């Protein structure tokens, strides 16, 4: 693995008093994942009970790697505030209680998007490769940490959810020797998972066809149409102009791992699936139901109105704390 490169650091340091709740600090940096990929990332640090500089070595450390959707970005997700669990320090505190644990949430820009390296071929943007990018990002974050992480949780929205599935499968199918650079997988989070299997055919073809069209990164972007009462944020396009064709073609020919692989490899992995029922053909409820069939142990929530959608950040926080603190994990629908 190449050494990690951190620059443009902006850090907010917690006060030098005893931390009895999950207090946040954050930083921004660029990370060299491999020779072809450097990503811009932002981390959020939540430290459990203990004192700064005192008992840190005794705390369990967990890493949460989060990927955004196609043509989206960290900035877009911050503006939309649909699953912004990284802003919920009070929710982390409430869910964690007195647990002595440190959680680092690391968000990064996907290959071919603004803030990341260009995509030179469609293969670099296929979901399996994006999963490997997520895996490599986690390995570099762990290598750069003064005290290695005990566990990792992969998560993401839309394309980031697809990357998550592939990252988890790739990690669990990797030999123990090769997997040593990555912390133990503690769970996966799949938010508005995209089309897959039979429903992927039509969507994939549309993406491949779009690759041949002109792309204006400054053109207005159609806001999300969700539930009554929802006020969509104004967000922009975020695919690099020099990578648009490769990104769209690569994602367009991508799919989840086979049903048998998902069912067998992820059968023991704590899983959270958040979907919405608002006639979104790009992120249909059918994908959540497919995952429920393949992974009957998964925690599934389908939002059917704005009030249910607004519970997502807290649901994600609770899932993370359940995973990292090794509490009894909830199963089924919530």
HELIX and SHEET records of a PDB file:
HELIX    1   1 UNK A   56  UNK A   58  5                                   3    
HELIX    2   2 UNK A   74  UNK A   80  1                                   7    
HELIX    3   3 UNK A   85  UNK A   87  5                                   3    
HELIX    4   4 UNK A   89  UNK A   96  1                                   8    
HELIX    5   5 UNK A  122  UNK A  125  5                                   4    
HELIX    6   6 UNK A  127  UNK A  144  1                                  18    
HELIX    7   7 UNK A  159  UNK A  173  1                                  15    
HELIX    8   8 UNK A  178  UNK A  181  5                                   4    
HELIX    9   9 UNK A  197  UNK A  199  5                                   3    
HELIX   10  10 UNK A  200  UNK A  210  1                                  11    
HELIX   11  11 UNK A  244  UNK A  252  1                                   9    
HELIX   12  12 UNK A  259  UNK A  265  1                                   7    
HELIX   13  13 UNK A  285  UNK A  294  1                                  10    
HELIX   14  14 UNK A  306  UNK A  309  1                                   4    
HELIX   15  15 UNK A  312  UNK A  324  1                                  13    
SHEET    1   A 2 UNK A  18  UNK A  19  0                                        
SHEET    2   A 2 UNK A  50  UNK A  51 -1                                        
SHEET    1   B 9 UNK A  23  UNK A  34  0                                        
SHEET    2   B 9 UNK A  37  UNK A  47 -1                                        
SHEET    3   B 9 UNK A 101  UNK A 108 -1                                        
SHEET    4   B 9 UNK A  60  UNK A  67  1                                        
SHEET    5   B 9 UNK A 151  UNK A 157  1                                        
SHEET    6   B 9 UNK A 184  UNK A 191  1                                        
SHEET    7   B 9 UNK A 271  UNK A 276  1                                        
SHEET    8   B 9 UNK A 299  UNK A 303  1                                        
SHEET    9   B 9 UNK A 332  UNK A 333  1                                        
END                                                                             
